[in-house]
Amino acid sequence: MSRFDTVINRKKTDSVKWDYTKKIFGVEDVLPMWVADMDFSVPDEVIDALHSRIDHGVFGYTMPGSKMEEAVKKWLKNRHNWEINTKSITYSPGIVTAISMAIHAFTTLEDKIVVQPPVYYPFFEIAQKHDRKVLYNKLILNDEFRYEVDYVDLEDKLSDEKTKLFILCNPHNPSGRVWSREELTKIGDLCIKHDVLIISDDIHSDLLLFGNRYTPIASIREDIANQTITCIAPSKTFNLAGLQASILLIPNDSLKRKYNAIQQLFGLMTINTLGADAMEAAYSSGEKWLNELLTYLENNVVIIENYLKEHLPEIKIMRPESTYLVWIDVRSLNKPDKELQELLLKKGKLALHIGSKFGENGEGFLRMNIACPKATLLEGLERLVTALKNNK
């Protein structure tokens, strides 16, 4: 039996996923498989590190030190063959926070920001809350049922003199697509040509499945690196989102100074003590746990593929190359997203993210989180079939 088979009761822990369905979806008695956190306990080494800090009993001001920086550097080198300079490291409570601060630091009210829907919705929601104009470079669903970039449209939007920022999602959320070195090089070249800053959200980069490889866009060439801010975190990899600790890698000193100035303006210069300790322990000692997790997630992907093929063959999934999020194609049912949501919540008692949440070209898809024990996954699939079967 795998450690990941253990079902942990997360109710009454103030879990957003498990305790806030009434507030978010209007119903309580549903199985939540929507928000991107895992139902697995973290590595023992992380728990030990947290116990050690708690047992010490003093929680004064702290700063991530050289041991943390070396742990990050070693992790990126060993897992992704990416050599970084530790001087490029800056910390943030979260990547959404980091992107918001970057928008504040590098754009003004009249500027435009490019995103690639369907994509993680805070990208465009944050930009809109900053009163920036959002330009949508819609991803193309090709004949192989994979997303690809529309480079002609991308260049058209980057060439707008008001465009100052491009937000990349690598690996891509919600589809799990891992962009190739060739694809990323084209993106980087276009951003350099039109002097557009790249913010690359690489939070899912450790969750690589089925032999896929991740290339950080900043690792390709020095000129691309100097035009890029890369956001990483152990939060998805090791299920640490509640500890609010993430990293920005900013090799361009000028950009780093501008970003740090905005951090100081808002008083967000560091991360909390327990988050830092968990991050260091995860990057230093969590590799064995992660490798076991990836095998388990791959098995869960195969389970959902086979289950749907048998019980609901009219819908299919986009096999994720990374992440524990599965993008489910339900367009054959010919139902608007609002009706799909009603069927899921009322008939299936299942809470999923509806595709249009990620942009209008996400309509007709569902996003399911499969980072859960097999028993929970099977229950979720039964509920999905109950909701959608014979509802064409």
N, C-alpha and C positions, 0 to 999 in steps of 0.2 A: 504493500500500500504506500502510495506517495504521500509525502507531508502535505501536498496540495489537495489531497482528497478530503482533508478534515474540514467539516462545516463549522464555521465560527459564527455564533450568534452576535450580530452587530447592532441589533435593535436596542434602543434605550442607551445609546452611547453618543447621542447627538450627531450621528452619522447623517451627512447630507443625503447620501444614497438611500439609506434605510429608514430614516426617521422623518424625512421632510417630503415624502411623496404627496401628502395631503396639501401642503403649501404649494408645491410645484405643479402637481398634476390634478389636484382637486379630489383625489381619492387616496384611501389609506391601504386597502387590502389588495395591493398589487406586488408582484415580484419585480424589484428594481434592477434593471440591466442596462442602464443608460449612462450615468456619469462615469468618467474614466478613472476609477480607482479599483483596486483589486480586493477580493474577499480572502486574501491570504495573509498569514502572519509574516512579519519581516524576518530577515536572517537573524539567527541567534546572536551573531557578533554585534549587530546593531542594538539589540535588546541589552546585551551586556554593557555596551558603551553607555547607554542611557542610564542603566542602573548605577554604573560607576559614578556618573556625574551627579545623580540624585543622592546617592549615599554620601557624597562629599558634603552636601548640605548647604553650600554657598553658591548663590546664583547672581553674582555681581556682573558688571559689564565685561564682556569678552569680545574678542575678535578672532576670526579664523586665521590661523598662523601658517608657518612654513610647512608643517606636517600635512595640513589640509591641501595646500597648493601642490605639494609633491604627490599626494594621493591622486589628485585630479590629473596631474600631468602623466603619471604612470598609467592610470586607467585609460586615458585617451590613446596613449602609445600602444599599450598591450591589446586593447579591444579593437582599435580602429586605425592603428598605424599612423596616428596623427601627432606630430611633434609640436607642442605649444611652448611659448615662453610664459612662465608663471606671472610675469609682470602684466600680462594681458588680462588677468583674472579680476573680475569685479563680482560682488555678491548682491543678490536681490531676494526678497521674501518669496517671489514667484515669477514665472515667466510672463504672465499676463501683466503683472506690475512692471516688469522690465520693459515690455513693449510699450506700455502706456508712457513710461518715463522717456523712452526713446522718441516717441512721437512728440512729446513736449520739448525734448532737447534739439531735435533736428528738423522740425517742420514749423511752419507758421500757419495762421488761419487761412491764407489763400492757397496753401499748398495741397497737392493731391498725393494719394497713397494707393498703390496697386496691390491687390490680393487676387488669389486664384481659386475661386469657388468651383465645386463645393469644397469648403474649407472650414476649419475650426472657427466658429462664429465670433468669438471675441476679437479676432483680427479686424473685422469690419465694424463691429459694434463699438469698440474702443475708439477707432478712428472717427466714427460718426459723433461719439460723445465729446471728442475734441473739436468738433465742427470742421473737420477736414473732409474734403471731397474724396470719395472712394471710387476708384476705377476697377472694374471687374474683368480680369483676363481669365475668361471661363476655360476650364480644362475640357479637353475633348475626349469623349469615350470612343476608343477605336474599335476596330473589328475583332480584336483579340480580347475585348472586355477589360481593357486597361486604360487608365487615364494618361494622356500625353499633353504636352504644352503647345498651345497655339502661338508660335513664335512671331508670326506676322502681326497678330493682334497685340502681343506683348510689346513688341518694338513700337508699335503705334502709340501705345499708352505710356511707355517709358520716354518717348520722344517729346511728349507734352512738356513744355518748359516749366509748368507748375508741378510736375511730378518729382518728388524729392525722396520718396521712400518706397521700397518694394518689400513686402513681407512674404517670405518663403516658408513653406512647411515641409521639412525633410527629416524623417519620413513623413508622408502625407497623412493627415487626419482629416477626413474619416476613412479613407480607402485603404490605408496601410501601404501605399505605393512608396517604394524606395527609389528616388531619382538616381539615374546613372551619372557617372563622371562626365560623359559626353553631354547629357542634358544640362547638367549644372554648369558646365563650361560655357555653353551657349547663353544661359541666363546671365552668368557672370560677365561675359563679354558685352552683352547688351546693356547691362547696368553701368559698366565702365564707360562704354561709348556715350551714354546719355547722362553720365554723372549722377546716378541714382544710388542712394545708400541701400544696402541689403540688410534686413533683419531676418536672420534664419532661425526659426524655432525648430530645434533638433531634439526635443524632449523625448521622442520615442526612438532615438537612434540606437539604444542598447537592446531593444526588443526585436532583434532580427530573427526571422523565421525561415525555415526551408532553405538554408544555405545562402540567403541573400546578403549582400555586402553594402555597407553604408559609406558614402563619401561625404565628408563635410565640405561644403562649397569653399570655405576659407582655406582648405588644405590644398587646393588645386594650383594656385599661383599666388605669388606675393601681392600682385596688384589687386587681385580679387579679395585676398585677405584684408588688405588695407581699406577696402570698401565695404567690409562686412562686420556685423556684430552677430555672434553666434550665441544662442541661448540653449543651455543644457541644464539638466537637473537629475538627481537620483529619485525624484518623486514618483514618476511612472515606473521606472526600472525596479525600484525596491519598495514601492507602496508607502511612500513617506510624505504624501501631499500635505497632510495635516501639520507637519513640522515646518513647513514654509521655508525651504532653503533651496536656492537655485543659483546658477552661475551665468555670467556673461563673459565671453571671451572677445576682447577688443584690442587687437594688436596695433591699431593706429593710435598713437599717443594723443594726437589732436582730438580724435573722436572720443577717446577715453576721458580726457579732461572735460570735454563738454558734457558727457554723460554724468561723470562724477559731480560736476557742478549742480546739475539738476537733482541728483540724489541728495546733496547737501541742502539744497533749497527746500526739499520736502522732508528732510530729516530721516532718510532711508539709506543710511550708509553701510549697514551690516545686516546680519541675520541672527536669529535667536540662538542661544547657547545649545539647547538640545537639538535643534536642527543642524547646527554645525557638527556636533558630535556624531549624530546619526549619519550625516553625509560622509564624514571622514571614515567611519567604520564601514559603511557600505562600499565605498570605492576601494578601501584597503583590503577588505576581507569577504566581500559579498559575491565573488565570482562563481564559486561552486553552487551557491543557492541559485544564482541567475541562470546558470547552464541547465540546472534541473527544471527551473521554471519554464524555460524556452521549449524544452521537450514536452512538458505538460501542455503548454499552449498549442503547440503543433498538433498534439493528439486531440485537443478540443476543437481545433479547426476541422480536422478530419471527421470528428463526430458530427459536427453541424452539417458538413457537406453530405455525408451519408444519410443523415436523418431527413434532411430536406428532400434529397433525391427519392427517398422511399415514401415520405408522407406528404410532401408538398412540392412535387416536381416542377410545377409551373413557376416557381421562384428560385433564384440562385444567389450565391454569394460571390463577391469578388475576393478571391483568396488573398489574405493579407501577406505582404512580404515583410512586414514589421507591424508592431503594435498588437494589442489584445482586443482590438476593435474590429468588428466584422460589418462590412457594408453590404446590405442585403437588397437585391433588386426585386421589387414587387410591382414593377411597372405593368406586368402582364395582367394584374388584377384590375387595371383601369379605374383606380379609385383616387380621389384627391387626398392629400395628406391629412386633412382634418377628419375625414371619414375613417382613414386608416387608424388614426390615433384613438378615435372613439371605439373601434372594434378591438383594438389592443387593450385598452383600459377597461372597457365594460364587459366585453365577451371573453377575452383572454386573461384578464387580470394581470397584465404585463406592461411595464413601463419601459419604453425604448425611446431613443431620440428619433424624431421624424426628419427625413432627409432635407426638407426645405429649410430647416433650421440652419443648414450649412451653406445656404445660397439657393437661388431659384432653380439652378440646374441640378440640385440634389433631390428635387421632388420625385416621388416614386421609389425612394430608397428608405431603408431603415438602418440605424446604427445600433448594433448590439455589442455589449461588453461581455466577453467570454472568459475573463480572468476570474474564474470562480471554480469551485469543486465540480467534478463531473456530475454529481447528483443534482446540483443547482442548475447546471447547463441543461441537462435533460428535462428538468421541470420547466425551464424557460422555453425550450423547444416545443414541449407539449402544449404550453399555453399559446405559443405563436401559431401552431397548427390549429388549435381550437378557435383562435381569433380569425384566421384568414382562410381556412379551408371552406370550400363551397361558397365563397363570397365574391366571386367574379362578377 
